[in-house]
Amino acid sequence: MPDISVLDGEHENETFTGLVGDHGALDAAYFYQCTFQGASLQYAKLTGCTFEHCTFASCNLSLLQLPGSKLIRTKFVDCKLSGVHWSSLSGVFSASFSGCVMDNNSFTSMNLSKYIFTGCTFRDASFTDTKLCHAKFDDCDLSQCTFHNTDLSHADFSTASNYFIHADSNSLRKTVFSLPEAVSLLRNFNIVLK
């Protein structure tokens, strides 16, 4: 399989298996209904690229950079996405995530309303100034996640684990939690439980 740098231009209905592009760069490429299977794009920089109706499956995309790129109805399945700063996208961001490792990700100042994350880990991820209204974290591990100035109205954490959310710096109107994980919210109060 060729290095990612040769994939400039437009691609439609193509499948790329085992693509290697670690530390590579790609500018202004367009992909429509393409599948990336088992790709390794660690530290790659994809500038001004568009991925529309694409699927990334079992890919290593750790520390991927996406300045000015667009993700339109793109699926990430069983991918490693550690250290990605999603706020560098051009503003067009429509994606789904299932079974992904999203540790140390940054979602600063993004609108992720109605997003559904399924079976993902978000260890040490940051949701600052993020809109997560009606979002669902289904069977997700949120260890050491930071939620600050985040709108979590109607968000669903009922099957999520290891979260702690400050009630005074986030909007929690009708946010859904379940026991026993919801007990972590008691840390917001200066109380003693026995």
Contacts in CASP RR format, 6 or more apart in sequence:
PFRMAT RR
TARGET T0000
AUTHOR 0000-0000-0000
METHOD contacts of the structure
MODEL  1
MPDISVLDGEHENETFTGLVGDHGALDAAYFYQCTFQGASLQYAKLTGCT
FEHCTFASCNLSLLQLPGSKLIRTKFVDCKLSGVHWSSLSGVFSASFSGC
VMDNNSFTSMNLSKYIFTGCTFRDASFTDTKLCHAKFDDCDLSQCTFHNT
DLSHADFSTASNYFIHADSNSLRKTVFSLPEAVSLLRNFNIVLK
1 16 0 8 1.000
1 17 0 8 1.000
1 18 0 8 1.000
1 19 0 8 1.000
1 20 0 8 1.000
2 19 0 8 1.000
3 20 0 8 1.000
3 21 0 8 1.000
3 24 0 8 1.000
4 19 0 8 1.000
4 20 0 8 1.000
4 21 0 8 1.000
4 24 0 8 1.000
4 25 0 8 1.000
4 26 0 8 1.000
4 41 0 8 1.000
4 44 0 8 1.000
5 21 0 8 1.000
5 24 0 8 1.000
5 25 0 8 1.000
5 26 0 8 1.000
7 16 0 8 1.000
7 19 0 8 1.000
7 26 0 8 1.000
7 29 0 8 1.000
8 26 0 8 1.000
8 27 0 8 1.000
8 28 0 8 1.000
8 29 0 8 1.000
9 28 0 8 1.000
9 29 0 8 1.000
9 30 0 8 1.000
10 29 0 8 1.000
10 30 0 8 1.000
10 31 0 8 1.000
10 32 0 8 1.000
11 29 0 8 1.000
11 30 0 8 1.000
11 31 0 8 1.000
11 32 0 8 1.000
11 34 0 8 1.000
12 31 0 8 1.000
12 32 0 8 1.000
12 33 0 8 1.000
12 34 0 8 1.000
13 32 0 8 1.000
13 33 0 8 1.000
13 34 0 8 1.000
14 31 0 8 1.000
14 34 0 8 1.000
14 35 0 8 1.000
15 34 0 8 1.000
15 35 0 8 1.000
15 37 0 8 1.000
16 34 0 8 1.000
16 35 0 8 1.000
16 36 0 8 1.000
16 37 0 8 1.000
16 39 0 8 1.000
17 37 0 8 1.000
17 38 0 8 1.000
18 37 0 8 1.000
18 38 0 8 1.000
18 39 0 8 1.000
18 40 0 8 1.000
19 36 0 8 1.000
19 38 0 8 1.000
19 39 0 8 1.000
19 40 0 8 1.000
19 41 0 8 1.000
20 39 0 8 1.000
20 40 0 8 1.000
21 39 0 8 1.000
21 40 0 8 1.000
21 41 0 8 1.000
21 42 0 8 1.000
21 44 0 8 1.000
22 40 0 8 1.000
22 41 0 8 1.000
22 42 0 8 1.000
22 43 0 8 1.000
22 44 0 8 1.000
23 42 0 8 1.000
23 43 0 8 1.000
23 44 0 8 1.000
24 41 0 8 1.000
24 43 0 8 1.000
24 44 0 8 1.000
24 45 0 8 1.000
25 44 0 8 1.000
25 45 0 8 1.000
25 46 0 8 1.000
25 47 0 8 1.000
26 44 0 8 1.000
26 45 0 8 1.000
26 46 0 8 1.000
26 47 0 8 1.000
26 49 0 8 1.000
27 47 0 8 1.000
27 48 0 8 1.000
27 49 0 8 1.000
28 47 0 8 1.000
28 48 0 8 1.000
28 49 0 8 1.000
29 46 0 8 1.000
29 49 0 8 1.000
29 50 0 8 1.000
30 49 0 8 1.000
30 50 0 8 1.000
30 52 0 8 1.000
31 49 0 8 1.000
31 50 0 8 1.000
31 51 0 8 1.000
31 52 0 8 1.000
31 54 0 8 1.000
32 52 0 8 1.000
32 53 0 8 1.000
32 54 0 8 1.000
33 52 0 8 1.000
33 53 0 8 1.000
33 54 0 8 1.000
34 51 0 8 1.000
34 54 0 8 1.000
34 55 0 8 1.000
35 54 0 8 1.000
35 55 0 8 1.000
35 57 0 8 1.000
36 54 0 8 1.000
36 55 0 8 1.000
36 56 0 8 1.000
36 57 0 8 1.000
36 59 0 8 1.000
37 57 0 8 1.000
37 58 0 8 1.000
37 59 0 8 1.000
38 57 0 8 1.000
38 58 0 8 1.000
38 59 0 8 1.000
38 60 0 8 1.000
39 56 0 8 1.000
39 59 0 8 1.000
39 60 0 8 1.000
39 61 0 8 1.000
40 59 0 8 1.000
40 60 0 8 1.000
41 59 0 8 1.000
41 60 0 8 1.000
41 61 0 8 1.000
41 64 0 8 1.000
42 60 0 8 1.000
42 61 0 8 1.000
42 62 0 8 1.000
42 63 0 8 1.000
42 64 0 8 1.000
43 62 0 8 1.000
43 63 0 8 1.000
43 64 0 8 1.000
43 65 0 8 1.000
44 61 0 8 1.000
44 64 0 8 1.000
44 65 0 8 1.000
45 65 0 8 1.000
45 67 0 8 1.000
46 64 0 8 1.000
46 65 0 8 1.000
46 66 0 8 1.000
46 69 0 8 1.000
47 65 0 8 1.000
47 67 0 8 1.000
47 68 0 8 1.000
47 69 0 8 1.000
48 67 0 8 1.000
48 68 0 8 1.000
48 69 0 8 1.000
48 70 0 8 1.000
48 90 0 8 1.000
49 66 0 8 1.000
49 69 0 8 1.000
49 70 0 8 1.000
50 69 0 8 1.000
50 70 0 8 1.000
50 72 0 8 1.000
51 69 0 8 1.000
51 70 0 8 1.000
51 71 0 8 1.000
51 72 0 8 1.000
51 74 0 8 1.000
52 70 0 8 1.000
52 72 0 8 1.000
52 73 0 8 1.000
52 74 0 8 1.000
53 72 0 8 1.000
53 73 0 8 1.000
53 74 0 8 1.000
54 74 0 8 1.000
54 75 0 8 1.000
55 74 0 8 1.000
55 75 0 8 1.000
55 76 0 8 1.000
55 77 0 8 1.000
56 74 0 8 1.000
56 75 0 8 1.000
56 76 0 8 1.000
56 77 0 8 1.000
56 79 0 8 1.000
57 77 0 8 1.000
57 78 0 8 1.000
57 79 0 8 1.000
58 77 0 8 1.000
58 78 0 8 1.000
58 79 0 8 1.000
59 76 0 8 1.000
59 79 0 8 1.000
59 80 0 8 1.000
60 79 0 8 1.000
60 80 0 8 1.000
61 76 0 8 1.000
61 79 0 8 1.000
61 80 0 8 1.000
61 81 0 8 1.000
61 84 0 8 1.000
62 80 0 8 1.000
62 81 0 8 1.000
62 82 0 8 1.000
62 83 0 8 1.000
62 84 0 8 1.000
63 82 0 8 1.000
63 83 0 8 1.000
63 84 0 8 1.000
64 81 0 8 1.000
64 84 0 8 1.000
65 85 0 8 1.000
65 88 0 8 1.000
66 84 0 8 1.000
66 86 0 8 1.000
66 88 0 8 1.000
66 89 0 8 1.000
67 88 0 8 1.000
68 88 0 8 1.000
68 89 0 8 1.000
68 90 0 8 1.000
68 91 0 8 1.000
69 88 0 8 1.000
69 89 0 8 1.000
69 90 0 8 1.000
70 89 0 8 1.000
70 90 0 8 1.000
70 91 0 8 1.000
70 92 0 8 1.000
70 93 0 8 1.000
71 89 0 8 1.000
71 92 0 8 1.000
71 93 0 8 1.000
71 94 0 8 1.000
71 95 0 8 1.000
72 92 0 8 1.000
72 94 0 8 1.000
73 94 0 8 1.000
73 95 0 8 1.000
74 94 0 8 1.000
74 95 0 8 1.000
74 96 0 8 1.000
75 95 0 8 1.000
75 96 0 8 1.000
75 98 0 8 1.000
76 95 0 8 1.000
76 96 0 8 1.000
76 97 0 8 1.000
76 98 0 8 1.000
76 100 0 8 1.000
77 98 0 8 1.000
77 99 0 8 1.000
77 100 0 8 1.000
78 98 0 8 1.000
78 99 0 8 1.000
78 100 0 8 1.000
79 97 0 8 1.000
79 99 0 8 1.000
79 100 0 8 1.000
79 101 0 8 1.000
80 100 0 8 1.000
80 101 0 8 1.000
81 97 0 8 1.000
81 100 0 8 1.000
81 101 0 8 1.000
81 102 0 8 1.000
81 105 0 8 1.000
82 101 0 8 1.000
82 102 0 8 1.000
82 103 0 8 1.000
82 104 0 8 1.000
82 105 0 8 1.000
83 103 0 8 1.000
83 104 0 8 1.000
83 105 0 8 1.000
83 106 0 8 1.000
84 102 0 8 1.000
84 105 0 8 1.000
84 106 0 8 1.000
85 105 0 8 1.000
85 106 0 8 1.000
85 108 0 8 1.000
86 93 0 8 1.000
86 105 0 8 1.000
86 106 0 8 1.000
86 107 0 8 1.000
86 110 0 8 1.000
87 106 0 8 1.000
87 107 0 8 1.000
87 108 0 8 1.000
87 109 0 8 1.000
87 110 0 8 1.000
93 110 0 8 1.000
96 115 0 8 1.000
96 116 0 8 1.000
97 117 0 8 1.000
97 118 0 8 1.000
97 120 0 8 1.000
98 117 0 8 1.000
98 118 0 8 1.000
98 119 0 8 1.000
98 120 0 8 1.000
99 118 0 8 1.000
99 119 0 8 1.000
99 120 0 8 1.000
100 117 0 8 1.000
100 119 0 8 1.000
100 120 0 8 1.000
100 121 0 8 1.000
101 120 0 8 1.000
101 121 0 8 1.000
102 117 0 8 1.000
102 120 0 8 1.000
102 121 0 8 1.000
102 122 0 8 1.000
102 125 0 8 1.000
103 121 0 8 1.000
103 122 0 8 1.000
103 123 0 8 1.000
103 124 0 8 1.000
103 125 0 8 1.000
104 123 0 8 1.000
104 124 0 8 1.000
104 125 0 8 1.000
105 122 0 8 1.000
105 125 0 8 1.000
105 126 0 8 1.000
106 125 0 8 1.000
106 126 0 8 1.000
106 128 0 8 1.000
107 125 0 8 1.000
107 126 0 8 1.000
107 127 0 8 1.000
107 128 0 8 1.000
107 130 0 8 1.000
108 126 0 8 1.000
108 128 0 8 1.000
108 129 0 8 1.000
108 130 0 8 1.000
109 128 0 8 1.000
109 129 0 8 1.000
109 130 0 8 1.000
110 130 0 8 1.000
110 131 0 8 1.000
111 130 0 8 1.000
111 131 0 8 1.000
112 130 0 8 1.000
112 131 0 8 1.000
112 132 0 8 1.000
112 135 0 8 1.000
113 131 0 8 1.000
113 132 0 8 1.000
113 133 0 8 1.000
113 134 0 8 1.000
113 135 0 8 1.000
114 133 0 8 1.000
114 134 0 8 1.000
114 135 0 8 1.000
115 132 0 8 1.000
115 135 0 8 1.000
115 136 0 8 1.000
116 135 0 8 1.000
116 136 0 8 1.000
116 138 0 8 1.000
117 135 0 8 1.000
117 136 0 8 1.000
117 137 0 8 1.000
117 138 0 8 1.000
117 140 0 8 1.000
118 138 0 8 1.000
118 139 0 8 1.000
118 140 0 8 1.000
119 138 0 8 1.000
119 139 0 8 1.000
119 140 0 8 1.000
120 137 0 8 1.000
120 140 0 8 1.000
120 141 0 8 1.000
121 140 0 8 1.000
121 141 0 8 1.000
121 143 0 8 1.000
122 137 0 8 1.000
122 140 0 8 1.000
122 141 0 8 1.000
122 142 0 8 1.000
122 143 0 8 1.000
122 145 0 8 1.000
123 141 0 8 1.000
123 142 0 8 1.000
123 143 0 8 1.000
123 144 0 8 1.000
123 145 0 8 1.000
124 143 0 8 1.000
124 144 0 8 1.000
124 145 0 8 1.000
124 146 0 8 1.000
125 142 0 8 1.000
125 145 0 8 1.000
125 146 0 8 1.000
126 145 0 8 1.000
126 146 0 8 1.000
126 148 0 8 1.000
127 145 0 8 1.000
127 146 0 8 1.000
127 147 0 8 1.000
127 148 0 8 1.000
127 150 0 8 1.000
128 146 0 8 1.000
128 147 0 8 1.000
128 148 0 8 1.000
128 149 0 8 1.000
128 150 0 8 1.000
129 148 0 8 1.000
129 149 0 8 1.000
129 150 0 8 1.000
130 147 0 8 1.000
130 150 0 8 1.000
130 151 0 8 1.000
131 150 0 8 1.000
131 151 0 8 1.000
132 150 0 8 1.000
132 151 0 8 1.000
132 152 0 8 1.000
132 155 0 8 1.000
133 151 0 8 1.000
133 152 0 8 1.000
133 153 0 8 1.000
133 154 0 8 1.000
133 155 0 8 1.000
134 153 0 8 1.000
134 154 0 8 1.000
134 155 0 8 1.000
134 156 0 8 1.000
135 152 0 8 1.000
135 155 0 8 1.000
135 156 0 8 1.000
136 155 0 8 1.000
136 156 0 8 1.000
137 155 0 8 1.000
137 156 0 8 1.000
137 157 0 8 1.000
137 159 0 8 1.000
137 160 0 8 1.000
137 163 0 8 1.000
138 156 0 8 1.000
138 159 0 8 1.000
138 160 0 8 1.000
139 159 0 8 1.000
139 160 0 8 1.000
140 159 0 8 1.000
140 160 0 8 1.000
140 161 0 8 1.000
141 160 0 8 1.000
141 161 0 8 1.000
141 162 0 8 1.000
142 157 0 8 1.000
142 160 0 8 1.000
142 161 0 8 1.000
142 162 0 8 1.000
142 163 0 8 1.000
143 162 0 8 1.000
144 162 0 8 1.000
145 163 0 8 1.000
145 164 0 8 1.000
147 165 0 8 1.000
147 166 0 8 1.000
147 169 0 8 1.000
147 170 0 8 1.000
148 166 0 8 1.000
148 169 0 8 1.000
148 170 0 8 1.000
149 169 0 8 1.000
149 170 0 8 1.000
150 170 0 8 1.000
150 171 0 8 1.000
151 170 0 8 1.000
151 171 0 8 1.000
152 165 0 8 1.000
152 170 0 8 1.000
152 171 0 8 1.000
152 172 0 8 1.000
152 175 0 8 1.000
153 171 0 8 1.000
153 172 0 8 1.000
153 173 0 8 1.000
153 174 0 8 1.000
153 175 0 8 1.000
154 173 0 8 1.000
154 174 0 8 1.000
154 175 0 8 1.000
154 176 0 8 1.000
155 175 0 8 1.000
155 176 0 8 1.000
156 175 0 8 1.000
156 176 0 8 1.000
157 163 0 8 1.000
157 175 0 8 1.000
157 176 0 8 1.000
157 177 0 8 1.000
157 178 0 8 1.000
157 181 0 8 1.000
158 176 0 8 1.000
158 177 0 8 1.000
158 178 0 8 1.000
159 178 0 8 1.000
160 181 0 8 1.000
161 181 0 8 1.000
162 181 0 8 1.000
163 181 0 8 1.000
163 184 0 8 1.000
164 184 0 8 1.000
164 185 0 8 1.000
164 187 0 8 1.000
165 172 0 8 1.000
165 185 0 8 1.000
166 188 0 8 1.000
167 185 0 8 1.000
167 188 0 8 1.000
168 188 0 8 1.000
177 185 0 8 1.000
186 193 0 8 1.000
END
